[in-house]
Amino acid sequence: MAPEVAAPRPRPAPSSRAAACHNGQSFDRFLTELKQRAVTEGVSQRAIAAASPYLTYDQGIVNRDRGQRVFGQLFTEFAGRMAASYRMQNGQQHIRMHAAAFTRAEKEYGVPPAVIAAFWGLESDFGANMGNLPVLPSLVSLAYDCRRSERFQNETIAALKVIDRGDLAPEEMIGSWAGELGQTQFLPTHYATYAVDYDGDGRRNLLRSPADVIGSTANYIATGLKWRRGEPWLEEIRVPSSFPWEQADLTVKAPRSKWGSLGVTYPDGRPLPNDALEASVLLPMGRNGPAFLAYANFAAYTEWNNSLIYSTTAGYLATRIAGAPPMRKASGPVAQLPFNEIKELQQLLVRAGFDVGKVDGVLGQQSRIAIKTMQLRLGLPADSWPTAELLARMRGAPRAQAGPAATATR
């Protein structure tokens, strides 16, 4: 049973800016209309009354959301910490401990135990770190804020549906500041849609039932993220120095036979299978860092979390839990531009006509696409990795050198 948690105390009223996308509505009026919408979507008055003490505004959550930073570390640093040997061993131990649930989930959904265990380990260390904040205030505060209002209105209503069907009581909804719940950190819409009762107790409890966690995570990966039964997701490879680096891109898919013809092998030198199974060459740290074949199932990882560092780490950890050896050590250190220089490079790319998304010093997908295009134009190896040479060339480049304005799509 969940520990008793006091209902949140009233917090300071939101700033006037927060009402801008709601025609100037006060938070109280906004909340009244949101509750009415929940009723039209089938939520009972009983569930709304139970949740109401927790539906309070918290400006601190909004400030945290607006100030959050996405992953900005080197992949090898992040993976070295998050996919460490102890987490691999813990994943293997949990697969043995809950063998019946894992076997059932793989049979029903086609998702290998290692894939489920990797997300379980990364998201909460198998339930040890699920967050300690009441999620209802977070959800309704982010729903009132203008940045992602519609999304979090939907999440708030989904949380009410979870309460209504008896899976969790409002006081049990303790999780992360952004509203995720449970041992694999489901948003309420995912909880409402994909959670399954795998232990047969009549509830879908992703906070305390390992069986429910395993079955629900498998259901989400298979149904929501379109996992392909029986296919791989990620494999480490070795790429020759003669490789056409512009082909190393998740948008470029080719049969393994083609990658083999370009000199790509497994890390120990074994040839790739000469078959038609499609994959992309993934270089999370450019041509001097680790290299992987990313298969169609890797899309499930980027859908789970669109950070390339997180998704690659999750896929790599799953391979380790499944028995793959650790990554090869790089022949030398891979240089990474400091935060301020990545931000400067983004500014120069914007000046050259690229859309890099937010100029924030973080290497996101739009920045990587723009970097690759600029590398091609400047005759540099087009591996999408920001280098001191690229920055120096762009510092000295007149505006016209970049050619016609280009837009990197999302």
C-alpha positions as CSV (number, residue, x, y, z in Angstrom):
1,M,0.0,0.0,0.0
2,A,1.3,3.5,-0.8
3,P,2.4,5.7,2.0
4,E,0.1,8.5,3.0
5,V,0.8,11.7,1.1
6,A,-0.7,15.0,2.1
7,A,-2.6,16.8,-0.5
8,P,-0.4,19.6,-2.0
9,R,-0.8,23.0,-0.3
10,P,-2.1,25.9,-2.3
11,R,0.7,27.6,-4.2
12,P,1.1,31.1,-5.6
13,A,-1.1,32.0,-8.5
14,P,0.4,31.7,-11.9
15,S,1.8,34.7,-13.7
16,S,-0.5,36.5,-16.2
17,R,1.6,35.1,-19.0
18,A,0.4,31.6,-18.2
19,A,-3.2,32.6,-19.2
20,A,-2.2,34.0,-22.6
21,C,-3.2,30.9,-24.5
22,H,-6.5,30.5,-22.6
23,N,-8.1,33.8,-23.6
24,G,-7.0,35.3,-20.3
25,Q,-8.8,32.6,-18.2
26,S,-7.8,32.3,-14.6
27,F,-6.4,28.9,-13.5
28,D,-9.5,28.2,-11.6
29,R,-11.7,28.8,-14.6
30,F,-9.4,26.8,-16.8
31,L,-9.5,23.9,-14.3
32,T,-13.3,24.0,-14.2
33,E,-13.5,23.6,-18.0
34,L,-10.8,20.9,-18.0
35,K,-12.9,18.9,-15.5
36,Q,-16.0,19.4,-17.6
37,R,-14.0,18.1,-20.6
38,A,-12.9,15.0,-18.6
39,V,-16.6,14.3,-17.8
40,T,-17.5,14.4,-21.5
41,E,-14.6,11.9,-22.1
42,G,-16.1,9.4,-19.5
43,V,-14.4,10.3,-16.3
44,S,-16.7,10.0,-13.3
45,Q,-17.4,12.8,-10.8
46,R,-16.2,10.4,-8.1
47,A,-12.7,10.3,-9.6
48,I,-12.6,14.0,-10.2
49,A,-13.6,14.7,-6.6
50,A,-10.9,12.4,-5.3
51,A,-8.3,14.1,-7.5
52,S,-9.4,17.7,-7.0
53,P,-7.2,18.4,-3.9
54,Y,-4.2,17.6,-6.0
55,L,-5.1,19.6,-9.0
56,T,-3.2,22.7,-8.0
57,Y,-0.9,25.1,-9.9
58,D,2.8,24.9,-9.2
59,Q,4.9,27.6,-10.9
60,G,8.0,25.8,-9.9
61,I,7.1,22.9,-12.2
62,V,6.6,25.3,-15.1
63,N,9.9,27.0,-14.4
64,R,11.6,23.6,-14.4
65,D,10.0,22.6,-17.6
66,R,11.1,25.8,-19.4
67,G,14.6,25.5,-18.1
68,Q,15.3,21.8,-18.7
69,R,18.3,20.8,-20.7
70,V,18.4,17.7,-22.9
71,F,21.4,15.3,-23.0
72,G,24.6,17.1,-23.9
73,Q,27.3,14.6,-22.9
74,L,29.4,12.4,-25.0
75,F,27.7,9.2,-25.8
76,T,30.6,7.1,-24.4
77,E,30.4,9.1,-21.1
78,F,26.6,8.7,-20.8
79,A,26.7,5.0,-21.8
80,G,29.6,4.3,-19.6
81,R,27.6,5.5,-16.6
82,M,24.1,4.4,-17.6
83,A,24.9,1.1,-19.3
84,A,27.6,0.1,-16.7
85,S,28.3,-3.6,-15.9
86,Y,26.3,-3.5,-12.7
87,R,23.1,-2.4,-14.6
88,M,23.6,-5.1,-17.2
89,Q,24.0,-7.7,-14.4
90,N,21.0,-6.3,-12.6
91,G,19.0,-6.6,-15.8
92,Q,20.0,-10.2,-16.2
93,Q,19.1,-11.0,-12.6
94,H,15.7,-9.4,-13.0
95,I,15.1,-11.5,-16.1
96,R,15.8,-14.7,-14.1
97,M,13.8,-13.5,-11.1
98,H,10.7,-12.7,-13.2
99,A,11.2,-15.4,-15.8
100,A,7.6,-16.3,-16.1
101,A,6.4,-12.8,-16.8
102,F,9.3,-12.1,-19.3
103,T,8.6,-15.4,-21.1
104,R,4.9,-14.6,-21.4
105,A,5.6,-11.1,-22.6
106,E,7.9,-12.2,-25.3
107,K,5.4,-14.9,-26.5
108,E,2.5,-12.4,-26.5
109,Y,4.2,-9.3,-27.8
110,G,7.5,-10.5,-29.4
111,V,9.6,-8.1,-27.3
112,P,12.8,-9.8,-26.0
113,P,13.4,-9.7,-22.2
114,A,16.6,-7.7,-22.6
115,V,14.8,-4.9,-24.4
116,I,12.3,-4.6,-21.6
117,A,14.9,-4.9,-18.9
118,A,17.1,-2.2,-20.4
119,F,14.3,0.4,-20.3
120,W,13.4,-0.8,-16.8
121,G,16.9,-0.3,-15.6
122,L,17.5,3.1,-17.2
123,E,14.2,4.6,-16.2
124,S,14.1,3.7,-12.5
125,D,16.8,1.2,-11.7
126,F,14.1,-1.4,-11.5
127,G,11.8,0.6,-9.3
128,A,14.4,2.2,-7.0
129,N,14.1,5.7,-8.4
130,M,10.6,6.5,-9.7
131,G,10.5,10.1,-8.5
132,N,9.1,11.6,-5.3
133,L,6.7,14.3,-6.5
134,P,2.8,14.2,-6.7
135,V,2.2,14.1,-10.5
136,L,-1.3,15.6,-10.6
137,P,-0.1,19.2,-9.8
138,S,2.7,18.8,-12.4
139,L,0.3,17.7,-15.1
140,V,-2.3,20.4,-14.5
141,S,0.3,23.1,-14.2
142,L,1.9,22.2,-17.5
143,A,-1.6,22.0,-19.0
144,Y,-2.3,25.6,-18.0
145,D,1.1,26.8,-19.2
146,C,1.2,27.8,-22.9
147,R,4.2,25.8,-24.0
148,R,2.6,22.4,-24.3
149,S,-0.9,23.0,-23.1
150,E,-2.9,20.6,-25.2
151,R,-0.5,17.8,-24.6
152,F,-0.8,18.1,-20.9
153,Q,-4.5,18.6,-20.9
154,N,-4.7,15.2,-22.5
155,E,-2.2,13.8,-19.9
156,T,-4.2,15.2,-17.0
157,I,-7.4,13.6,-18.3
158,A,-5.6,10.3,-18.9
159,A,-4.4,10.4,-15.2
160,L,-8.0,10.9,-14.1
161,K,-9.0,7.9,-16.2
162,V,-6.3,5.8,-14.5
163,I,-7.8,6.8,-11.1
164,D,-11.3,6.2,-12.3
165,R,-10.7,2.6,-13.3
166,G,-9.1,1.8,-10.0
167,D,-5.5,1.3,-11.0
168,L,-4.1,4.0,-8.7
169,A,-5.5,6.4,-6.1
170,P,-4.6,10.1,-6.4
171,E,-2.3,9.9,-3.4
172,E,-0.4,7.0,-5.0
173,M,0.4,9.1,-8.1
174,I,4.0,9.9,-7.1
175,G,6.5,10.1,-9.9
176,S,8.7,12.6,-11.8
177,W,8.3,16.3,-12.0
178,A,7.1,16.0,-15.6
179,G,4.3,13.6,-14.8
180,E,5.7,10.2,-15.6
181,L,4.6,7.3,-13.4
182,G,5.9,3.9,-12.6
183,Q,9.0,1.7,-12.9
184,T,9.3,2.4,-16.7
185,Q,8.1,6.0,-16.3
186,F,4.9,6.0,-18.4
187,L,3.1,9.3,-19.1
188,P,-0.5,8.9,-18.1
189,T,-1.7,8.6,-21.7
190,H,0.6,5.5,-22.1
191,Y,-0.5,4.2,-18.7
192,A,-4.2,4.5,-19.7
193,T,-3.6,3.0,-23.1
194,Y,-1.0,0.3,-22.7
195,A,-0.9,-0.8,-19.0
196,V,-2.0,-4.4,-18.5
197,D,-2.9,-6.5,-15.5
198,Y,-0.2,-9.2,-15.7
199,D,-0.4,-10.4,-12.1
200,G,-4.2,-10.9,-12.1
201,D,-5.1,-8.8,-9.1
202,G,-7.6,-6.6,-11.1
203,R,-5.3,-3.5,-11.1
204,R,-2.7,-2.2,-13.5
205,N,-0.1,-1.2,-10.9
206,L,3.1,0.0,-12.6
207,L,4.5,1.3,-9.3
208,R,4.6,-2.0,-7.3
209,S,3.9,-5.0,-9.5
210,P,6.9,-6.2,-11.5
211,A,4.6,-8.5,-13.6
212,D,2.4,-5.5,-14.6
213,V,5.6,-3.5,-15.4
214,I,6.9,-6.2,-17.7
215,G,3.7,-6.9,-19.5
216,S,2.8,-3.2,-19.9
217,T,6.2,-2.2,-21.1
218,A,6.1,-5.0,-23.7
219,N,2.6,-4.0,-24.8
220,Y,3.8,-0.3,-25.3
221,I,6.9,-1.3,-27.2
222,A,5.1,-3.8,-29.4
223,T,1.8,-1.9,-30.0
224,G,2.7,1.7,-29.5
225,L,6.3,1.7,-30.8
226,K,5.6,-0.9,-33.6
227,W,8.3,-3.5,-32.6
228,R,9.1,-6.1,-35.2
229,R,9.1,-9.5,-33.7
230,G,12.2,-11.5,-34.2
231,E,14.3,-8.7,-35.7
232,P,17.5,-7.1,-34.1
233,W,17.7,-3.5,-33.0
234,L,21.3,-2.5,-32.7
235,E,24.7,-4.1,-33.3
236,E,28.2,-2.7,-33.0
237,I,30.3,-2.6,-36.2
238,R,33.7,-1.5,-37.5
239,V,33.7,1.0,-40.3
240,P,36.8,1.5,-42.5
241,S,38.4,4.9,-43.0
242,S,37.4,4.8,-46.7
243,F,33.7,4.7,-45.8
244,P,31.5,7.4,-47.5
245,W,30.7,9.2,-44.2
246,E,27.6,11.0,-45.6
247,Q,26.0,7.5,-45.8
248,A,26.2,7.3,-42.0
249,D,22.7,8.6,-41.2
250,L,19.5,7.1,-39.7
251,T,17.7,8.3,-42.7
252,V,19.9,6.2,-45.0
253,K,18.8,2.6,-45.0
254,A,20.4,-0.2,-47.0
255,P,20.8,-4.0,-47.0
256,R,23.6,-5.4,-44.9
257,S,25.0,-6.7,-48.1
258,K,25.7,-3.2,-49.2
259,W,27.3,-2.1,-46.0
260,G,29.5,-5.2,-46.2
261,S,30.5,-4.3,-49.7
262,L,31.7,-0.9,-48.3
263,G,34.0,-2.6,-45.9
264,V,31.8,-2.6,-42.8
265,T,32.4,-5.6,-40.5
266,Y,31.7,-6.7,-37.0
267,P,34.1,-5.4,-34.4
268,D,36.2,-8.6,-34.5
269,G,36.5,-8.4,-38.3
270,R,33.9,-11.0,-39.1
271,P,31.9,-10.1,-42.2
272,L,28.3,-8.9,-42.1
273,P,25.7,-11.3,-43.3
274,N,25.3,-11.0,-47.1
275,D,21.5,-10.5,-46.9
276,A,18.8,-8.0,-47.6
277,L,18.0,-7.0,-44.0
278,E,18.0,-3.2,-43.9
279,A,19.9,-1.1,-41.5
280,S,21.5,2.3,-41.1
281,V,25.0,3.1,-40.0
282,L,24.9,5.1,-36.8
283,L,27.9,7.2,-35.6
284,P,26.8,8.9,-32.3
285,M,30.2,10.6,-32.0
286,G,31.3,10.9,-35.6
287,R,33.7,8.8,-37.5
288,N,36.3,8.5,-34.7
289,G,33.8,7.1,-32.2
290,P,31.7,4.0,-31.8
291,A,29.8,2.7,-34.8
292,F,26.5,0.7,-34.9
293,L,24.1,-0.8,-37.3
294,A,20.7,0.5,-36.4
295,Y,17.8,-1.7,-37.6
296,A,14.2,-0.9,-38.1
297,N,13.5,-1.7,-34.4
298,F,15.9,1.1,-33.4
299,A,13.0,3.4,-34.2
300,A,11.3,2.2,-31.1
301,Y,14.1,3.7,-29.1
302,T,14.1,7.1,-30.7
303,E,10.3,7.1,-30.3
304,W,10.7,6.3,-26.6
305,N,13.1,9.2,-26.2
306,N,14.2,11.3,-29.1
307,S,17.6,12.0,-27.6
308,L,20.1,10.1,-29.7
309,I,22.4,9.7,-26.7
310,Y,19.6,8.1,-24.6
311,S,18.2,6.0,-27.4
312,T,21.6,4.6,-28.4
313,T,22.5,3.9,-24.8
314,A,19.2,2.1,-24.2
315,G,19.7,0.0,-27.3
316,Y,23.3,-0.7,-26.4
317,L,22.4,-1.7,-22.8
318,A,19.8,-4.1,-24.2
319,T,22.4,-5.8,-26.3
320,R,24.7,-6.1,-23.3
321,I,21.9,-7.7,-21.2
322,A,21.3,-10.1,-24.1
323,G,25.0,-11.2,-24.0
324,A,26.8,-8.9,-26.4
325,P,30.4,-7.9,-25.5
326,P,31.2,-4.3,-24.4
327,M,32.0,-1.7,-27.0
328,R,35.4,-1.5,-28.4
329,K,37.6,1.1,-26.9
330,A,38.3,4.0,-29.3
331,S,41.9,4.2,-30.6
332,G,42.1,7.7,-29.2
333,P,39.9,10.4,-27.5
334,V,37.1,11.9,-29.5
335,A,37.2,15.7,-29.2
336,Q,34.0,17.4,-28.4
337,L,33.5,21.2,-28.7
338,P,32.6,22.9,-25.5
339,F,29.1,24.1,-24.9
340,N,29.8,27.7,-25.9
341,E,31.5,26.7,-29.2
342,I,28.7,24.3,-30.2
343,K,26.3,27.2,-29.5
344,E,28.5,29.5,-31.7
345,L,28.5,26.9,-34.4
346,Q,24.7,26.7,-34.3
347,Q,24.6,30.5,-34.7
348,L,26.9,30.4,-37.7
349,L,24.8,27.7,-39.2
350,V,21.7,29.8,-38.7
351,R,23.5,32.7,-40.4
352,A,24.2,30.4,-43.3
353,G,20.5,29.7,-43.7
354,F,20.0,26.5,-41.7
355,D,17.2,25.7,-39.3
356,V,19.0,24.1,-36.3
357,G,16.0,24.3,-34.0
358,K,16.9,26.0,-30.7
359,V,20.3,27.6,-30.5
360,D,21.1,26.0,-27.1
361,G,24.6,24.5,-27.3
362,V,23.1,21.0,-27.4
363,L,23.7,18.7,-30.5
364,G,20.2,17.7,-31.5
365,Q,19.1,16.1,-34.7
366,Q,18.5,19.3,-36.6
367,S,22.0,20.6,-35.8
368,R,23.5,17.2,-36.9
369,I,21.7,17.5,-40.3
370,A,22.9,21.0,-40.8
371,I,26.5,20.1,-39.8
372,K,26.5,17.2,-42.2
373,T,25.3,19.4,-45.1
374,M,27.9,22.1,-44.3
375,Q,30.7,19.4,-44.1
376,L,29.8,18.2,-47.6
377,R,29.9,21.8,-48.9
378,L,33.2,22.5,-47.4
379,G,34.8,19.2,-48.5
380,L,35.1,17.8,-44.9
381,P,34.3,14.2,-43.8
382,A,30.5,14.4,-43.5
383,D,30.0,12.5,-40.3
384,S,27.6,15.0,-38.6
385,W,30.1,15.6,-35.8
386,P,31.0,19.2,-34.9
387,T,34.8,19.7,-35.0
388,A,37.2,22.5,-34.3
389,E,38.1,22.5,-38.1
390,L,34.5,22.9,-39.1
391,L,34.0,25.8,-36.6
392,A,37.2,27.5,-37.8
393,R,36.2,27.2,-41.5
394,M,32.8,28.6,-40.7
395,R,34.2,31.5,-38.6
396,G,36.2,32.5,-41.7
397,A,33.5,31.9,-44.2
398,P,31.6,34.8,-45.8
399,R,27.9,34.6,-45.7
400,A,27.8,33.6,-49.4
401,Q,30.1,30.6,-49.0
402,A,27.4,28.5,-47.5
403,G,25.5,28.7,-50.8
404,P,21.7,28.9,-51.0
405,A,19.8,28.8,-47.7
406,A,19.1,25.3,-46.6
407,T,16.6,24.1,-44.1
408,A,17.3,21.1,-41.9
409,T,14.0,19.3,-41.3
410,R,12.9,17.8,-38.0
